Amino acid sequence: MMNITKLLSLSFFLVAVSINAQDIANHTIGLRLGDSDGFGAEISYQKSLGRYTRLELDLGYRDSREFDAVKAVALFQNVYDIGGGLHWYYGFGGGVGSANFEPRPSANNPTTIITPEGGLFVLAAGDLGIEFDFDNIPLLLSFDIRPEIGLIGFGSFDNSFYFDFGLGIRYQF
């Protein structure tokens, strides 16, 4: 009896969520500005795959004191309506990039300059965010958290874990 109650409760919740959902924009393009030792600015494109799913593609460049890097990320996202133009979403995906590290003093001997190895890296990523869809203008504002872990890479990108926080502004069409 308890399992039937749990199953009915779960079914009711899923139906309620799907009824409360709304269509998402077919295309969006804009910027995702992030950091927390992740990346700086990214050009961001979203394409709807279904009524409540989409693909997000981001291409970013980072020029910091420690390294210069280019990164491309693809994320599959599920989008749910909260109401009043507000949505929440979650997703997963991965990416590739290339980094070149700046020469720096050695930790053991400050007079010795070392250049960490750079090169190609591969990462896995998750995504959790909230967005606001304006009714009267084709603008979408978002805030998300993208945890990333380096799978294959050089230097500090191998087996590294980053929380990349991002603020997005996109044009819908």
KEFI-875796 format. One line per 8 residues: number of its first residue (from 1); their letters; for each residue x, y, z of C-alpha. Coordinates in steps of 0.02 Angstrom, whole numbers, plus 50000, padded with zeros to 5 digits. Layout:
N
NUM) A) X:Y:Z; ...
This chain:
173
1) MMNITKLL) 50000:50000:50000; 50144:50119:50043; 50227:50089:49873; 50064:50127:49782; 50046:50290:49880; 50225:50340:49835; 50196:50295:49652; 50035:50397:49645
9) SLSFFLVA) 50118:50544:49731; 50264:50540:49610; 50145:50527:49461; 50043:50675:49524; 50201:50779:49547; 50265:50740:49371; 50096:50781:49293; 50089:50945:49391
17) VSINAQDI) 50263:50994:49334; 50225:50953:49152; 50061:51050:49156; 50150:51199:49232; 50286:51197:49098; 50281:51308:48944; 50367:51312:48777; 50542:51381:48772
25) ANHTIGLR) 50616:51494:48637; 50669:51406:48477; 50837:51499:48474; 50931:51616:48591; 51100:51698:48569; 51199:51809:48686; 51332:51814:48820; 51364:51713:48976
33) LGDSDGFG) 51478:51806:49096; 51556:51695:49228; 51705:51663:49338; 51748:51586:49506; 51910:51528:49426; 51809:51457:49282; 51798:51562:49125; 51763:51744:49088
41) AEISYQKS) 51647:51790:48944; 51569:51659:48832; 51466:51676:48674; 51311:51572:48711; 51184:51493:48592; 51032:51390:48642; 50926:51283:48525; 50763:51202:48582
49) LGRYTRLE) 50759:51015:48552; 50582:50988:48616; 50449:51077:48713; 50549:51071:48876; 50726:51027:48821; 50866:51122:48736; 51049:51117:48688; 51165:51255:48747
57) LDLGYRDS) 51330:51287:48658; 51457:51406:48736; 51623:51467:48667; 51735:51563:48787; 51905:51645:48796; 52000:51683:48956; 52154:51791:48974; 52216:51790:49154
65) REFDAVKA) 52380:51814:49245; 52405:51626:49254; 52346:51564:49083; 52262:51604:48917; 52130:51479:48863; 51990:51442:48740; 51847:51327:48791; 51692:51256:48703
73) VALFQNVY) 51552:51175:48805; 51392:51085:48751; 51252:51056:48878; 51086:50965:48866; 50957:51054:48976; 50782:51019:49045; 50680:51178:49074; 50531:51197:49194
81) DIGGGLHW) 50411:51343:49219; 50395:51419:49392; 50271:51553:49338; 50272:51737:49292; 50408:51715:49160; 50525:51627:49283; 50601:51457:49240; 50726:51339:49320
89) YYGFGGGV) 50834:51217:49226; 50963:51082:49249; 51076:50991:49129; 51236:50900:49093; 51367:50896:48956; 51550:50916:48920; 51679:51020:48833; 51853:51038:48762
97) GSANFEPR) 51980:51176:48768; 52160:51228:48753; 52266:51322:48880; 52436:51405:48879; 52511:51445:49049; 52613:51599:49089; 52791:51580:49154; 52802:51600:49344
105) PSANNPTT) 52931:51589:49483; 52961:51417:49556; 52886:51385:49729; 53053:51314:49790; 53167:51445:49711; 53091:51616:49666; 53238:51656:49551; 53197:51505:49441
113) IITPEGGL) 53061:51534:49312; 52954:51386:49261; 52822:51370:49125; 52687:51242:49167; 52636:51124:49028; 52482:51178:48932; 52381:51103:48792; 52215:51017:48762
121) FVLAAGDL) 52092:50976:48902; 51925:50884:48910; 51793:50914:49044; 51624:50852:49105; 51498:50980:49166; 51332:50995:49255; 51217:51145:49252; 51085:51214:49371
129) GIEFDFDN) 51004:51383:49344; 50859:51503:49348; 50805:51620:49208; 50680:51759:49176; 50589:51774:49010; 50519:51949:48979; 50344:51948:48902; 50355:52109:48802
137) IPLLLSFD) 50536:52100:48738; 50634:51951:48669; 50760:51951:48811; 50811:51808:48926; 50913:51839:49086; 50988:51692:49180; 51098:51644:49327; 51176:51472:49336
145) IRPEIGLI) 51302:51365:49426; 51408:51251:49317; 51517:51127:49411; 51656:51064:49296; 51785:50927:49319; 51937:50900:49209; 51940:50725:49136; 52093:50734:49025
153) GFGSFDNS) 52214:50879:49021; 52376:50964:49057; 52433:51071:49202; 52298:51121:49325; 52155:51065:49212; 52184:50878:49241; 52070:50810:49380; 52028:50988:49435
161) FYFDFGLG) 51855:51036:49498; 51783:51210:49468; 51619:51294:49513; 51585:51414:49370; 51449:51542:49411; 51374:51632:49262; 51256:51775:49223; 51178:51763:49050
169) IRYQF) 51091:51887:48937; 51019:51818:48776; 50911:51876:48631; 50768:51756:48588; 50710:51721:48411
